[in-house]
Amino acid sequence: MKKISYVKRSIITAVSIALCVVLPMAFHSIPNAGSIFSPMHIPVLLCGLICGWQFGLLSGLAGPLLSSLITGMPPMAFLPSMMIELAVYGLVCGLMMNIVHTKKVYADLYISLVVSLIVGRVIAGVARALIFSAGSYSIAAWATSYFVTSFPGIVIQLVIIPTIVFALMKARLIPERYPAKA
């Protein structure tokens, strides 16, 4: 697979961080839509899959921080755990895309995406239980907030993210993962 230039990855990361500010503003006009649809996750996951772990990590840290500073979303009480969760998403997505090579683009994308969604939720839950809400955070609260409430968001992420990456490859905006041999 041909690499994307550093400049192009930087631009995609900047757009991803900007989307972390803009998308939640659109979704928060609906009550509880932020926690249900997780709009900030989409650009971070895309950034990790397309640009690699370093840029995904940066997007996951800077996106929620900038959004919180500009719009107040997420609130400061939730910001640290959300930054950890999104940073892990970007990091793990990028790492998994380097590790997984099934020779099928969709399989690579889904494996990377599912692993990062699980690892990010587990690490964010552990951080919340041990650091941010020590002693008052239960497994039931973790499962409810990270899986039950956000289930529609998880489904949307699993449907839309691989489709976007595949479409970008077919439009030749990013290099194809497995180019056809001429």
Secondary structure per residue as TSV (DSSP state, phi and psi in degrees):
chain	resnum	aa	ss	phi	psi
A	1	M	-	360.0	132.7
A	2	K	-	-72.1	141.6
A	3	K	-	-81.4	150.0
A	4	I	-	-83.9	140.4
A	5	S	-	-63.1	156.3
A	6	Y	H	-59.3	-40.0
A	7	V	H	-64.1	-45.8
A	8	K	H	-65.1	-40.0
A	9	R	H	-64.9	-37.3
A	10	S	H	-64.9	-40.9
A	11	I	H	-66.6	-44.5
A	12	I	H	-61.0	-39.9
A	13	T	H	-64.9	-42.1
A	14	A	H	-62.9	-41.5
A	15	V	H	-64.6	-40.6
A	16	S	H	-60.9	-44.7
A	17	I	H	-63.7	-41.3
A	18	A	H	-63.1	-39.8
A	19	L	H	-65.4	-28.2
A	20	C	H	-65.3	-21.8
A	21	V	H	-89.7	-44.1
A	22	V	H	-76.9	-46.9
A	23	L	H	-58.4	-46.5
A	24	P	H	-62.0	-32.8
A	25	M	H	-62.3	-39.3
A	26	A	H	-68.1	-40.9
A	27	F	H	-77.3	-28.5
A	28	H	T	-76.0	-0.9
A	29	S	T	-74.4	-14.9
A	30	I	S	-101.5	130.6
A	31	P	T	-57.1	131.9
A	32	N	T	61.8	11.8
A	33	A	H	-65.9	-31.4
A	34	G	H	-62.1	-46.1
A	35	S	H	-77.2	-23.5
A	36	I	H	-82.2	-47.6
A	37	F	H	-97.3	-13.2
A	38	S	-	46.9	58.9
A	39	P	T	-66.0	-25.1
A	40	M	T	-73.3	-22.0
A	41	H	H	-68.5	-34.7
A	42	I	H	-59.9	-53.0
A	43	P	H	-65.3	-32.7
A	44	V	H	-68.1	-45.2
A	45	L	H	-63.0	-42.8
A	46	L	H	-60.5	-43.8
A	47	C	H	-60.9	-44.5
A	48	G	H	-62.8	-42.6
A	49	L	H	-68.0	-39.3
A	50	I	H	-86.2	-44.1
A	51	C	H	-100.5	-16.2
A	52	G	-	105.8	173.4
A	53	W	H	-66.7	-36.9
A	54	Q	H	-64.1	-44.9
A	55	F	H	-73.9	-36.7
A	56	G	H	-63.2	-41.5
A	57	L	H	-61.9	-46.6
A	58	L	H	-60.6	-44.8
A	59	S	H	-62.4	-40.5
A	60	G	H	-67.8	-29.0
A	61	L	H	-85.0	-47.4
A	62	A	H	-76.4	-35.0
A	63	G	H	-57.7	-57.7
A	64	P	H	-67.1	-33.5
A	65	L	H	-64.0	-48.8
A	66	L	H	-64.0	-41.5
A	67	S	H	-61.0	-43.2
A	68	S	H	-64.9	-41.2
A	69	L	H	-68.3	-36.7
A	70	I	H	-84.5	-45.5
A	71	T	H	-111.7	-13.1
A	72	G	-	82.5	5.7
A	73	M	-	-119.1	124.6
A	74	P	S	-74.6	156.2
A	75	P	-	-61.3	152.7
A	76	M	T	-53.9	-31.4
A	77	A	T	-64.6	-31.8
A	78	F	T	-99.2	-11.6
A	79	L	H	-57.5	-49.8
A	80	P	H	-59.7	-45.4
A	81	S	H	-69.2	-32.9
A	82	M	H	-70.2	-37.8
A	83	M	H	-63.0	-40.8
A	84	I	H	-63.5	-48.2
A	85	E	H	-58.9	-50.2
A	86	L	H	-69.6	-35.1
A	87	A	H	-63.4	-41.3
A	88	V	H	-65.5	-40.4
A	89	Y	H	-56.5	-51.9
A	90	G	H	-62.5	-43.1
A	91	L	H	-62.9	-52.7
A	92	V	H	-68.6	-38.2
A	93	C	H	-57.4	-48.2
A	94	G	H	-64.2	-43.3
A	95	L	H	-64.0	-43.0
A	96	M	H	-65.1	-36.4
A	97	M	H	-65.8	-27.1
A	98	N	H	-77.2	-31.3
A	99	I	H	-86.9	-43.4
A	100	V	-	-85.6	124.0
A	101	H	-	-140.9	85.8
A	102	T	-	-91.3	-4.5
A	103	K	S	73.0	9.9
A	104	K	-	-128.6	119.0
A	105	V	H	-58.5	-49.3
A	106	Y	H	-62.4	-39.0
A	107	A	H	-63.1	-45.1
A	108	D	H	-59.0	-45.6
A	109	L	H	-64.3	-46.0
A	110	Y	H	-67.1	-42.2
A	111	I	H	-61.4	-47.8
A	112	S	H	-61.4	-43.1
A	113	L	H	-66.9	-48.2
A	114	V	H	-64.8	-44.7
A	115	V	H	-60.3	-45.0
A	116	S	H	-67.3	-36.8
A	117	L	H	-64.5	-39.1
A	118	I	H	-72.0	-49.7
A	119	V	H	-61.7	-42.9
A	120	G	H	-61.7	-42.3
A	121	R	H	-68.6	-39.4
A	122	V	H	-65.8	-48.3
A	123	I	H	-65.2	-40.9
A	124	A	H	-63.7	-39.9
A	125	G	H	-64.7	-42.3
A	126	V	H	-63.9	-44.3
A	127	A	H	-61.5	-41.7
A	128	R	I	-66.0	-42.2
A	129	A	I	-69.6	-37.1
A	130	L	I	-93.3	-27.9
A	131	I	I	-116.2	-58.3
A	132	F	I	-83.1	-30.8
A	133	S	S	-133.4	43.1
A	134	A	T	-53.3	127.5
A	135	G	T	84.8	-13.1
A	136	S	T	-121.3	13.4
A	137	Y	-	-118.1	125.4
A	138	S	-	-111.7	168.4
A	139	I	H	-63.5	-37.5
A	140	A	H	-63.3	-43.0
A	141	A	H	-64.5	-40.6
A	142	W	H	-63.0	-50.5
A	143	A	H	-62.4	-39.6
A	144	T	I	-65.2	-49.6
A	145	S	I	-74.8	-37.1
A	146	Y	I	-92.4	-14.8
A	147	F	I	-127.0	-49.2
A	148	V	I	-73.1	-56.0
A	149	T	T	-63.2	-40.4
A	150	S	T	-91.1	11.7
A	151	F	H	-56.0	-44.6
A	152	P	H	-59.5	-37.6
A	153	G	H	-64.9	-40.4
A	154	I	H	-61.6	-45.1
A	155	V	H	-62.3	-45.1
A	156	I	H	-60.6	-43.3
A	157	Q	H	-62.3	-43.2
A	158	L	H	-68.7	-25.8
A	159	V	H	-86.4	-48.2
A	160	I	H	-84.0	-36.6
A	161	I	H	-66.4	-51.2
A	162	P	H	-61.4	-34.6
A	163	T	H	-64.8	-41.9
A	164	I	H	-63.9	-46.6
A	165	V	H	-62.1	-44.4
A	166	F	H	-62.9	-42.3
A	167	A	H	-64.0	-39.9
A	168	L	H	-63.7	-36.6
A	169	M	H	-66.9	-45.2
A	170	K	H	-67.1	-30.7
A	171	A	T	-82.0	-1.0
A	172	R	T	61.9	29.1
A	173	L	S	-84.5	-25.1
A	174	I	S	-132.3	154.7
A	175	P	-	-64.8	145.4
A	176	E	-	-68.7	143.1
A	177	R	S	-70.0	-43.0
A	178	Y	S	-126.2	83.2
A	179	P	-	-65.5	145.5
A	180	A	-	-68.8	137.3
A	181	K	-	-78.2	132.1
A	182	A	-	-89.3	360.0
